[in-house]
Amino acid sequence: MEQKSFLKLILNNTWGAKLNSQNESRKNIIQRIVEGSLRLSSAEEFEELIDQFHDNADIHREYADFLTQKKDTDAAYQAYNKTADLYIQANKALQAIVAKIRAWSIVKPNHELGRSFHATIRKTTPGESPLQTFFAEMSYPEFIGIMLRMIRVRFPSDQFVVKYGDPGNDIYFIVSGTIEERTHVSADKQGASPTTSIKFLSDNDIFGETFPLEQFNISKSDIKTLTAVELVK
């Protein structure tokens, strides 16, 4: 079945029974696009999907990335700004910041735009997560300094981001996806076996070895993706 007709099938309610048999739904179609298991090949397909999910920031972000790949920079700039606005409405500061970084990589902002966005981020509800509070409490120079140093990276599922013993002087913010962190702890008593703790991390969680700042660090953990993951470091 061609992808375009498959997309139309998913978006058409009259095919509900067939969608259930194929374990598809209007809810998980966007997740499949974000994870990369379903790829749209034209602006028209994205626009059709946006008509159905006009307030979903994730699909707007994917559309902006698509436009960037197609070198339609003017449309991509507008799409990233729309994405940032939608993430702000959803109280997702990190995701809004990443979208705005992408927009500003196309058109460099002036200080008025920078200060306006900083003020908007400060109005997001702190306390939703430590990372939300982290951004909301920053001064403007701190905020811009962090944004200028953020590097966006993506990984497919089942891939190591960091391995035990790798250089560990980066801190990572999880924009989307799920990660497994296996931390290896040396035995504190002679003859005892080392232990491994396992933790699962997702949107707005942080990982990395950055302290003490004045010395070289190595990772004490294996960090592996369980789904497709987007990070900034």
N, C-alpha and C positions, 0 to 999 in steps of 0.2 A: 504494500500500500504506500503511495507517495506520502511524504511527510505533510505536504500542504493539505491534502484531503484528510489525513489523519488528525491534523489540528482542527479542521472544521468538524470532524466527527466528535472530538472531545468537547468542543464548545457548543454543540447542538444538543439541547435537552431531549429531543425526541429520540435520541439514541441511548437513553439512560440505561436500559437493560443490557445493551451490548457493552456499555462502559463498565458496568458492574462486573460483568463476566471477564473483562480484561483487566480488572483491578485498577481502573482509571477513575479519576474524579476531577471536578473543576478545581478542587482544593490542591491536589498534588501535581497538577500540570506545571505550575510555576516552579515548584521544587525540582521537578525533573529538568527544567530548563536551567535553573541555577546550578544544579549538579552536573550539567553537561550531558545527561543521558538523552535529552531531546533538544535538537538544534533547529532553530528557525533560520530560513535562508533568505528572507526578504523583509524589507521595511513594512510591507503590507501585512505580513503575518503578525509582526509585532504590534502594529496598529490595531489589528483585529482583536488581539489578546488584550491590549490596553483598554479597548472599548468595553471589554467584559470586566476587567479588574483595574479601573481607572485610578483607584486610590492605593494600589499595591506598589510600594516603593521598589521591591525587588525586581519586578518586571520592567519598571522604568529604568533601573540601573542596568539591567541586561540589554535593554534597547540602546541606552547610551553607549555601552561598550561596543555593541554591534555597529553603531554609527561611526564610532571612532575607528574601528577596523576598516570600514568603508571610506574613511577619510572625509566624511561629511561633518567637518568640524563645527560649523555653525549650529547644525541641528544637535550634534552631540553636546555642545556647550549648554544649550537650552535644556536638553534632557537631563544632564547631570544636575543642573540647578533645580529642576522640578523634583528629581530624586531626593536631593538634600532637603527640600521643603517637606516632602512626604515623610522622610525619616524623622525630621524634627517633630512633625505632628504625632508620630508614633513614639516619641520620646526615646529615640535611638541616636544618641549623640555621636558615638564612634562612627556609625554607618553614615551619618550626615556629613561628618568631617571628611571621610574618605571620598564621598561623592563630590564634595566641594573641592578637595585637592585635585580630583580629575578635571573638574571644570576650570580651575585656575591654572592647570597645566596647558590649557588651550588658550585662555585669555587671562593674562596677568592682572590681578585685582589692584585697585588703588587702596589707600589706607581707609577710606570711608567704607568701602565694601568689606574690608577685613574687620574693622571695628564693629560694623553692623552684624556680621556673622558671629563674631565673638560674643556680642551682647545676646544674640539669640540662643547660643549654646548655654550661656549662663542662666537662661530662663528655663532650660529643661529641668525636669524634676530630679534634684540630687537624691541619693539614697536608693535609687533603683538598683544600682550596683556600685562597687568601689570605683570602677572606671568612670561611671557617670559623674560621681562626685569629684574625681580627679580632674576632669575637664571643666566642670562647672565652677570650680574654685580657682582656676588659673587666671593670672593677670593677662592682659592683652599681649605684652612682649613674650611671656612664657608660652602662651597659646600659639602664637605665630611661629615661635622658635621650634616647638614640637612639630607643628604641621610641616615646616620646611624640611625636617629631617625624616619624616615618615616615608618608608619605601613599601609599596604595595606588592604583595607576592601571592600567587595562587598555587595550590597543589591538588592533584587528583587524590582519590581515595587510596588507602593502603600504601602510603609512601612516608618515609622518614623525613621529618623537617629538621630535626637535630638528633644526633646519636650521642650516646654516653661517651664522654671523652673529647667531643668536638669543642672548638673554641666557643666560649659562652658569654661574650660581652654584648649581646643584643637582647633587647626585651621585645616580646611579640604581643600584639593585641589581636584577638580573634574577632574578625568581622562577621564571618559566617562559617558554619560547618562544625564538626565534632572531632575532637582529638583525644588520643589516649596518651597519658603521661606516666611512664614507668620510672620511678625514682629508686636508685640503688643506694642503699645505706650500708656502710661498713659496720661490721660487728664492733660493739663497744667493749666486749669482754673477750679475753683470750680463749680460743677454742670454739667460740660461738660462730654461727654461720651468718653471712651477710643477709640482709632482708631487702625485699622489693615492695614498694607501695605503688598502687595503681589508682590513678585519678582520671576522671573524664572531664574534659573542658569543652565549652561551647561559646556561643556568642557573648562578647564582652568580658570574657576571661582573659587573664594575662599569664604568660609564662616566660621564662628566660633566666639567665644567670648574669646579673649586672653588678652585684655588690660583693666585696668592696670595690668602689669605682677606681681606686688608684692601682689596682693590680689586675693581671691577666687571669681570667677565670676559665674553667672548663665545665662543660655540662655534666651534671650528675644524673641526668635523666635521658631516657629514650623517648622522643616525642614523635608519634606516628599518627597520620590522619586515618580516621574511620570513614569519613565522607569526603567529598570535594570540599576544600577549605580555602577561604580567603583571609589573609593576614595583612597587617602592617607591622613593620619592625622599625 
